[in-house]
Amino acid sequence: MPYAFDPELAPLVPRLARIDYTDVETARKTLREITAATPAYWPREPVWVEHRTVPGEHAVPVRVYRPDRAVPPAPVVLYLHGGGFVLGDLAMVDSAAARVADQAGVVVVSVDYRLAPEHPFPAGLDDCYAALEWTVARAGDLAVDPDRVGVAGESAGGGLAAAVALLARDRGGPRLRHLCLLSPELDDRLDTPSARAFVDTPKWDRDNAAASWRHYLNGGDASELAAPARAVDLAGLPPAFIGVSEFDPLRDEDITFAHRLIQAGVRTELRYYPGTFHASYTAPVAVSRRMLADQVDAIRSALHG
């Protein structure tokens, strides 16, 4: 079906590679090629990168990004990559993590969580939550402020970020100051108007969403920690920012989640971007730059305010 894409985005759409999530190995190879061909972000000031490992039964690799201007103890953001719970790694969001660290003036901990289908739910979530606990427990070593902690995520990483916030609330875990979600993948039911209608949208469509959930749930029933849209009670979650694209199967579940947060008394900023599609914030055009600037502004305001 025809879509009224932003005039600067429209010419890019025919050149976008479609990733088929039913063929996991090919999809991963394609994403690695796209990542390698994408220009890297160059910080305005030095950002120091350190490779660390969160110990445990399943060791979790992380990258710590520390901007030169961050004054200890600095705010810290746990950053969770996208990829439909199936694809992605630290390299995929290397530029995103460096950009947030540089522009928001925060330390960023990027998490290389385990992927489905080899490691279905709750493996990836367990890794992300372990990384959060490690970050707070090692606050002195990392020179970060345990009282200024945020969690951010893109797409499936946004779904994981929301689940991490639910876990932290319910377990009496680290107190989060902010939850920052770009096009989060939240609802396995795929029963919204956007999820039903958008079967041929760029980068993410209904078929890929369905395959993603099949891999992640592995035949099991979805709980609210797997699909946070199913959570009955959203009260007590940290103040949130949610960025939503118009032509994205995830659009309506994201808007509904934002409305439910507001109704639960959670301070929430919802930004809706007409003419955009899933993950179009990676494109070198004005609306994409605005999406990323809004993300950075939300993090900076929440953790430095």
N, C-alpha and C positions, 0 to 999 in steps of 0.2 A: 504494500500500500504506500501511497505517497506521504511524505512527511515534510512539514514546514521547518526544515532545519535553519539554524542561524546562517545568514548569508556567507559568513566566513568559514563555517564548518561544512556547508554543503559540498563545496568542491573537493573536500578531503575524503568524503564518504566512499566514493568508488575505489579509492586506493587502499582502504582498510582491509587487512586480512581477516577472514572469519576463522575463528578458532572453534573446532568441533569438540565439545567436552565428552562426547561418547568415545572418542579415540584419545585416551589420556596421554599416551606416549607422544603421539604426533602433536597434540595440543601443547605439551610441555616444550617440545622442540621448537615449535613455532613461536611460543612466548619468549624463549631464550633468544631467538633470532631477532625478534622485535626489540627486546630489551637492549641487546648489543648494538642495534642500529640507532637507538634513540640517543640524541645528544645529552650529555651529562649536565647537571646543574653545577655552575661554578659559583661558590659562595662569594659574597661581597667582602667578607672578612674570613680569616682561617677558621675551619671547622675540623677539629681533630677526631679521627675515627679509630676506635679500639675494638678489637674482636675479643669477646668474652664468652664464657660458657656457664649457663645456669646448671649447677650440679643436681643430681637426683637419679632416680631409677631410669629416667629417660633424659639424658643431658640435652639441654636446649641451647643451640648457638644463638648469640645475640650480637648486634653491633651497637656500640655506644657512640653517639655523635655529640661532641662538646664544642660549642662555639667559643671562639677565643674571648669574646666579650662577656661570657656568662660569669657572673660573680657568685662564688660558692657561699652558701649552699643554693644552688640554682633550681628553678622549677624543672620538672622532668615529665616527659610524655612517653608512654608506652605506645609504639607505632606498629600496627598490624596490617600486613599486606593483603591485597585482594587475590583473586584467582579462583573463585567458586569453590573454595575449600580443597581444591584439587591441584591447582597450579600455583606458581610463585615461589619466591625465595628472597633472601636479603638483597640480591642484586636488583630485583624488580623495583624495589622502592628505595634504592640507594639515593637517587636524586631527590625524591620526595622527603626522605628523612633529613638529608642535608639542608634542603630548603627550609623545612620547618625549624630546624635547629638554628640556622642562620637568621632567618627573618623574624622568628618569634623570640629568639634569645633564650631558648630552653635546651636542656640536655634531652636527647632523644634516644630511646632504647628500642631498636627494631628487632623483631622476634622471628626466628626461623622455625615456626611451629610445624609439627608433623602434618602430612597431607593425606587426604583420602584419595583413592579407595584403599590404599595399603593400610592406612591408619584412620578408620572412621571415627565419628563422634564417640566419646568425648576427648580423643587424644589431642587434637589441636587446641581445644579449649583448655585442657589440663596444662599444656605447655605455656599457653599465654598467661594463665593465672599464676603458674610457677614463676614466670618471668616477672610478673608484677610483685609478688611477695619477695623475690630476690632483690629487686630494685629497691624496695623500701627497707628491707633488712640490711642491705649494703649501702644505705644512704651516705654514711660517713665516708666510706671508701670511694664512692662515686661522686662525692661532693655535691649531692643533691638534697633538696628539702623534702622530707617525707610528708610534710603538710601541704605541699603544692605539687600534687601528682595528677596527671590527666591520662586518659586512654583515648587513642585516636585510631580510626581504621577506615579503609576503603573497601567498598563492596563486601565480599565475604569477610574481610578484616573488620568491617563495620559491624557485621553481625556478631563476630567474635568479641569485639569491644563491648557491645551491649551486653553480651552474656557475661563477660568479665565483671562488668559493673553490677549485674544481678548477683553474681557469686560473692563479690566483695561485700555487698549489702547483707546478704543472707548468712554469710559465715562470720560476720563481724570482722572482715579483713581490712586491708588498707583503705583509709578514707580517701575517696577520689574527689578532686576539686572540679573536674571537667570531663565531659564525654563528647568527642568530636567525630561525627560520622559523615562520610561522603558516600552517597548512594548505597546505604547498607543493605545487605542481603539478610532479611529477617524472618521471612514467612515461607514455609515449605508448601503451603496449601495452594499457592498460585491461583487464587480465586478472586483477584481484584480485576476491575476493568482493564487496567494497564497490563497485567500479567496475561490476561486472556487475549488481548488485542495485538500486542507487539510481538509478532512471530517472525519478523524479518528486520528488526532494528539492528544498527551497527553495534559490534562488540559484544552485545548481550541480547538474547532473545528468549522466548518461552522455552524452546527445546533445550538450550544450554542451561537455563535455570532448572528445568526438570532433571536433566542429567546430573547437574551439580548436587541436588538434594539426594538423588538415588545413591551417588557415591558416598556422600557424607553420612547419611543415615544407615546405609548398608542393610536395608530391609527392616530396620527397627522403627518404632514409633517416635515421633518427634516430641521432645519435651520442651519446656520454655527455655532451657539452657541451650538446646540445639537451635531452636527457632524462637528468638525473643519476642516476636509478635504474638506468640501464644501466652506470654506471661500475663497472669490475671491482675497482678498488683505491680504497678510501676512506681509507687510512692517511695521516696527515699533514695532514688537514683540521683546522681550528680547533675548539676546544670548541664544542658546539652545544646549542641549545635548540630543541625542536620541539613545537609545540602542535597537537593533533589533535582534530577533532570527530567525534562518534559517527556522525551521519547525513550523511556526506560521501563522495562517490565516491572522494575522495583518501585516505580514512582508512587503508586497508591498505597502500598504497604508502608513506605517511608513516611508519607504524609499522615497516614492514620496513626502511626507510632508516635510521631511528633505531637499530634493532637491529644493522644492518650497521656503522654507525658505532661502536657500542659494541664489536662483535666485532673491528673494525680498530684498537682501542685509542684511539679518540677519546672524550674525556670528553663525555658526552651526557646531557642532561636531557629526558626525554619526558613531556609532560603530556597526558593524555587527558581529555576533557570530555564525560561522558555527557549525553544529551538535547540536544546542540547540533547545528547544521548548518553548512554552509560559510559562512564570514564572518559567523557570528552574533555575533562579538565586537563588531560595530557596534551591537548592540541595547542599549537602556537598561535592562538587567536585571542581576541580581546575578551570574549565571554569566558573562555577558559582561564585566562589570567585573573579575571574577576572572581571566579570560583575559588581559585587557590588563595587569592588575597583575603577572601572572606574566611577561609579556613584558618589562615595564619592570624588574622585579627581576632577571631574567636578564642584561639589558644592563648595568644598574648594577653588579651583582656582577662581571661579567666585565671591565668596562672601568675600574672604580674600585678593584677588589680588588687 
